[in-house]
Amino acid sequence: MTDPAPPDKPLFTPGPLTTSRSVKEAMLRDLGSRDSAFVDTVRQVRDGLLSLAGVSTDDGYEAILVQGAGTFGLEAVISSALPPKKKLLAVINGAYGERIATIAEVHDVEVVKLCFAENTTPEVGEIERLLDEDPTIATVAVVHCETTTGIMNPVHAIGRVVSASGRTFFVDSMSAFGAIDVDVATWGIDFLVSSANKCIEGVPGFSFVICRREALLATKGWGRTVSLDLLAQWKGLEANGQFRFTPPTHAILAFHQALQELNAEGGVEGRSTRYRENHVALVQGMRALGFQEYLPSDVQGPIITSFLYPDHDAFTFEEFYERLNNRGFVIYPGKVTQANCFRIGTIGRLYPDDIGRLLAAIEATLSDMGVR
């Protein structure tokens, strides 16, 4: 007889994240990829995603599931929805904006990088200026919640400028969609990418693209890959409800359950409320322990927060992380290039009481390290 598995540690990360027991249990079912029950589930998931985005197929929008992590969805758009011999304007204020540019360059897409400091939001006027100056820019890409820091970028304002210029607008909403209100149509978004294991609180296994059908159909002949060809993926799903290649059946079943739980919580507004409560509790508690956030509060989102290392010779992040991990709490290392930070996520199936337990563990850990 095997020993029982240890309890899961709460994950204070930007995903994969802590999921509900019922989401986990939804995976305790084997369905064939051609099973009618699974095909029906895929259709319900696609419709549910459009509803979260404030649109529907009747409005001219589609939801396309893509096997693989969130980056696979990004690469699906970049490799198959960017026209040849045209440029991508990548608006960058963190590592994930840089990743979009890198993927494009690998696919021989010419990239114009518009870079800003990691603790500042993009200047919309600069984007407008570049679009006016360079007619060869066809697409503008920006990260919604840049999880390098947790900053929230002004997607709505950028979308107005991009729409007015007649360009295509591509948004990486990986860490925001499902907890931050997004109106795809009003914001002028042509392609939006997110992932199953973020704010909707599913498990890793697939990403999804919400797109304007007219913009999708215009991509015919642009595909640079086989498995990530977005238009081909959509055509396959529309033809018979099935994936062209083996789908992550269990992850999709879990996601279907996660969507139901999101709706039961009050939709995006309800989930946003809980995440914001988590964030407020975290920041207040961390300040009381002597920590300082990296970002100004007016641009900080409720998804993940970067904290500066304390100015103390006894503090090293590696020891801090391991001691917290041994106490049963998982946080995230920093990714900021200009400052020493670590990150704490406040998404997933977490509540303010969980934040309180984390703060108590941090206080005890600092004491053990001789930092307090």
C-alpha positions in Angstrom: 0.0 0.0 0.0 1.5 3.3 -1.0 1.7 6.3 1.3 -0.9 9.0 0.8 0.2 11.9 -1.3 1.2 15.0 0.7 -1.4 17.9 0.5 -0.9 20.4 -2.3 1.0 23.5 -1.4 -0.8 26.7 -2.3 0.7 28.3 -5.3 1.2 32.1 -5.1 2.4 32.2 -8.7 1.0 33.4 -12.0 0.2 29.9 -13.2 0.1 27.0 -13.1 -1.9 27.8 -10.0 -4.0 26.4 -7.2 -7.2 24.8 -8.6 -10.4 23.6 -6.9 -10.9 20.0 -6.0 -13.8 19.9 -8.4 -11.7 21.1 -11.3 -9.2 18.3 -10.5 -11.9 15.7 -10.3 -13.3 16.7 -13.7 -10.2 15.1 -15.2 -11.1 11.7 -13.7 -12.9 10.8 -16.9 -11.6 9.4 -20.1 -13.2 10.6 -23.3 -12.2 10.0 -26.8 -11.3 13.0 -29.0 -14.2 12.0 -31.4 -16.7 11.2 -28.7 -19.9 13.3 -29.1 -19.7 14.2 -25.4 -16.3 15.7 -25.8 -17.2 17.5 -29.1 -20.1 19.1 -27.2 -17.8 20.1 -24.4 -15.4 21.8 -26.8 -18.3 23.8 -28.3 -19.5 24.9 -24.9 -16.0 26.0 -24.0 -15.6 28.0 -27.2 -19.0 29.7 -26.7 -18.2 30.4 -23.0 -14.9 32.0 -23.9 -16.6 34.4 -26.4 -19.2 35.3 -23.8 -16.4 36.2 -21.4 -15.0 38.5 -24.1 -18.4 40.2 -24.5 -18.9 38.8 -28.1 -20.4 35.9 -29.9 -20.2 34.1 -33.3 -23.2 36.2 -34.4 -21.0 39.3 -33.8 -18.4 37.9 -36.1 -15.9 36.4 -33.5 -14.4 33.0 -33.0 -12.7 31.1 -30.2 -10.0 28.7 -31.2 -8.4 26.2 -28.9 -4.7 25.5 -29.4 -2.8 22.5 -27.9 0.1 23.6 -25.7 0.9 26.3 -23.2 0.1 30.0 -23.6 3.2 30.7 -25.7 1.9 28.2 -28.2 -1.2 30.3 -28.7 1.0 33.4 -29.1 3.1 31.7 -31.7 0.0 30.4 -33.5 -1.1 34.1 -34.0 2.4 35.4 -34.8 3.3 32.6 -37.3 -0.1 32.5 -39.1 -1.8 35.8 -38.7 0.9 38.3 -39.6 1.1 39.1 -43.3 4.3 38.5 -45.3 6.6 41.5 -46.1 4.9 43.6 -43.4 6.1 44.6 -39.9 5.0 43.9 -36.4 5.1 46.7 -33.9 5.9 45.1 -30.5 5.1 47.3 -27.5 7.4 46.2 -24.8 7.7 46.9 -21.1 8.8 43.5 -19.8 10.0 40.0 -20.6 6.7 38.8 -22.2 6.6 41.7 -24.7 10.2 40.7 -25.6 9.1 37.1 -26.1 6.5 38.2 -28.7 9.3 40.0 -30.6 11.6 37.0 -30.4 8.9 34.6 -31.7 8.2 37.0 -34.6 11.9 37.3 -35.5 12.3 33.5 -35.5 9.5 33.4 -38.2 11.3 36.1 -40.2 8.8 38.8 -39.4 10.4 42.2 -39.3 9.8 43.7 -35.9 9.8 47.3 -34.7 10.4 47.4 -31.0 8.9 50.2 -28.9 10.4 49.8 -25.5 9.5 51.4 -22.2 10.9 50.9 -18.7 9.5 48.0 -16.8 7.8 50.1 -14.2 6.0 52.4 -16.7 3.1 51.9 -19.1 3.5 52.5 -22.8 2.9 56.0 -24.1 0.0 55.8 -26.5 1.2 58.9 -28.4 4.4 57.1 -29.3 2.5 54.2 -30.7 0.4 56.6 -32.8 3.5 58.4 -34.0 5.1 55.2 -35.2 2.0 54.1 -37.0 1.7 57.5 -38.8 5.4 57.4 -39.8 5.6 53.7 -41.0 2.8 52.4 -43.3 4.6 49.0 -43.5 3.6 48.2 -39.9 0.6 45.9 -40.2 0.1 44.6 -36.7 0.5 46.0 -33.2 1.1 43.6 -30.3 1.0 44.4 -26.5 0.8 42.5 -23.3 -2.3 43.2 -21.2 -0.9 42.3 -17.7 2.9 42.1 -18.0 3.7 39.5 -15.4 7.4 40.5 -15.3 6.2 43.1 -12.8 2.4 42.9 -12.6 1.8 46.1 -14.5 -1.5 46.7 -16.3 -1.0 48.2 -19.7 -3.6 50.6 -21.3 -5.0 48.1 -23.8 -8.2 50.0 -24.4 -6.4 53.3 -25.2 -3.9 51.5 -27.5 -6.7 49.7 -29.2 -8.4 53.0 -30.2 -5.2 54.2 -31.8 -4.6 51.0 -33.6 -8.2 50.8 -34.9 -8.1 54.3 -36.1 -4.9 53.6 -38.1 -6.5 50.5 -39.8 -3.9 48.1 -38.4 -4.5 44.7 -36.7 -4.4 44.7 -32.9 -3.0 41.6 -31.1 -3.2 41.4 -27.3 -1.5 38.9 -25.0 -4.0 38.7 -22.2 -2.5 35.6 -20.7 -2.6 36.7 -17.1 -5.6 39.0 -17.2 -8.4 37.4 -19.2 -11.1 36.0 -16.9 -10.4 38.3 -14.0 -10.0 41.7 -15.7 -12.8 43.0 -17.9 -12.1 42.8 -21.6 -14.5 44.0 -24.3 -12.9 42.6 -27.4 -15.1 44.5 -29.8 -15.1 47.9 -28.1 -11.4 47.8 -27.6 -10.8 46.9 -31.2 -9.0 43.7 -30.5 -8.5 41.4 -33.6 -6.6 38.6 -31.9 -6.5 37.9 -28.1 -4.5 35.0 -26.5 -4.8 33.6 -23.1 -4.3 30.2 -21.4 -6.3 27.6 -19.5 -4.2 27.7 -16.4 -4.5 31.4 -15.5 -7.4 33.4 -14.2 -10.1 31.0 -15.3 -8.4 28.5 -12.9 -8.1 25.5 -15.2 -5.0 23.3 -15.6 -2.2 23.5 -18.1 -2.6 21.9 -21.5 -4.0 24.4 -24.0 -4.2 28.1 -24.9 -7.0 29.8 -26.8 -7.3 32.6 -29.3 -10.4 34.9 -29.5 -10.4 36.6 -32.8 -12.5 38.6 -35.3 -13.6 36.2 -38.0 -12.9 38.7 -40.8 -9.4 39.2 -39.6 -8.9 35.4 -39.3 -10.1 34.7 -42.8 -7.8 37.3 -44.2 -4.8 35.2 -43.1 -5.3 32.6 -45.8 -1.9 31.5 -47.1 0.1 33.2 -44.3 0.7 30.2 -42.2 4.4 29.5 -41.5 3.8 26.2 -39.5 1.6 23.1 -39.7 0.5 22.4 -36.2 0.1 26.1 -35.2 -1.8 27.2 -38.3 -4.6 29.1 -36.7 -6.9 29.3 -39.7 -6.5 25.5 -40.3 -7.2 24.9 -36.7 -10.4 26.9 -36.8 -11.5 25.2 -40.1 -11.0 21.8 -38.5 -13.1 22.7 -35.4 -15.8 24.2 -37.6 -16.0 21.2 -39.9 -16.7 18.5 -37.3 -15.9 19.9 -33.9 -12.7 17.9 -33.7 -9.0 18.9 -33.4 -6.6 18.3 -36.3 -4.2 16.6 -33.8 -4.7 14.9 -30.5 -6.4 17.3 -28.1 -5.7 17.6 -24.3 -9.0 16.0 -23.4 -8.5 16.0 -19.7 -7.4 19.6 -19.5 -10.4 20.7 -21.6 -12.8 18.8 -19.2 -11.2 20.5 -16.3 -11.5 23.9 -18.1 -15.2 23.3 -18.7 -15.7 22.8 -15.0 -13.6 25.9 -14.3 -15.8 28.0 -16.5 -18.8 26.9 -14.6 -17.2 27.8 -11.3 -16.2 31.2 -12.7 -19.8 31.9 -13.7 -21.0 30.7 -10.2 -18.6 33.2 -8.6 -20.2 36.1 -10.5 -18.2 36.0 -13.7 -15.3 38.3 -14.3 -16.5 40.8 -11.8 -16.8 38.3 -9.0 -13.4 36.8 -9.7 -11.8 40.3 -10.0 -13.3 41.2 -6.6 -11.7 38.2 -4.9 -8.3 38.7 -6.6 -8.3 42.4 -5.6 -9.1 41.5 -2.0 -6.2 39.0 -2.1 -3.9 41.7 -3.5 -4.9 44.4 -0.9 -4.4 41.9 1.9 -1.0 41.0 0.5 0.3 44.5 0.0 -0.9 45.7 3.4 0.7 42.7 5.1 4.0 42.9 3.2 4.3 46.6 3.9 3.8 45.8 7.6 6.8 43.4 7.3 8.9 46.1 5.8 8.7 45.2 2.1 8.2 47.7 -0.7 6.4 47.0 -4.0 8.4 47.6 -7.2 5.5 49.3 -9.1 3.6 52.5 -8.3 0.2 51.6 -7.1 -1.6 53.4 -9.9 -0.3 50.9 -12.5 -0.2 47.8 -10.3 -2.7 45.1 -11.2 -4.2 42.5 -8.8 -2.7 39.5 -10.5 0.9 39.3 -9.4 3.0 41.8 -7.4 6.8 42.4 -7.4 8.5 43.2 -4.1 12.0 44.6 -3.8 14.5 42.5 -1.8 14.9 43.9 1.8 18.1 45.9 2.3 19.7 43.4 4.7 22.9 41.4 4.5 21.2 38.2 5.8 18.6 38.1 3.0 19.1 35.9 -0.1 16.1 35.0 -2.2 17.3 31.4 -2.6 17.2 30.8 1.1 14.0 32.8 1.5 12.3 30.7 -1.2 13.5 27.4 0.1 12.5 28.1 3.7 9.0 29.3 2.5 8.7 26.2 0.3 9.6 24.0 3.3 6.8 25.7 5.2 4.4 24.8 2.4 4.2 28.0 0.4 5.3 28.5 -3.2 6.1 32.0 -4.5 7.9 33.1 -7.7 11.4 34.5 -8.4 11.7 38.0 -10.0 12.1 38.8 -13.6 12.8 42.5 -13.5 16.1 43.5 -15.1 16.8 46.7 -13.3 16.0 45.7 -9.7 16.2 42.7 -7.3 12.7 41.5 -6.9 10.6 38.5 -6.2 6.9 38.0 -7.1 3.8 36.8 -5.3 0.7 35.9 -7.3 -2.8 36.4 -5.9 -4.8 34.4 -8.5 -6.0 30.8 -8.5 -8.2 29.2 -5.9 -6.8 31.5 -3.1 -8.6 33.7 -0.6 -7.6 36.4 1.9 -7.2 33.8 4.6 -4.6 32.0 2.4 -2.8 35.4 2.1 -2.8 35.7 5.9 -1.2 32.3 6.3 1.4 33.2 3.7 2.2 36.4 5.5 2.6 34.6 8.8 5.0 32.1 7.1 7.0 35.0 5.6 7.3 36.7 9.0 8.5 33.4 10.6 10.9 32.8 7.7 12.4 36.3 8.0 12.9 35.7 11.7 14.6 32.4 11.1 17.0 34.1 8.6 17.8 36.9 11.0 16.3 39.5 8.8 13.8 40.6 11.5 
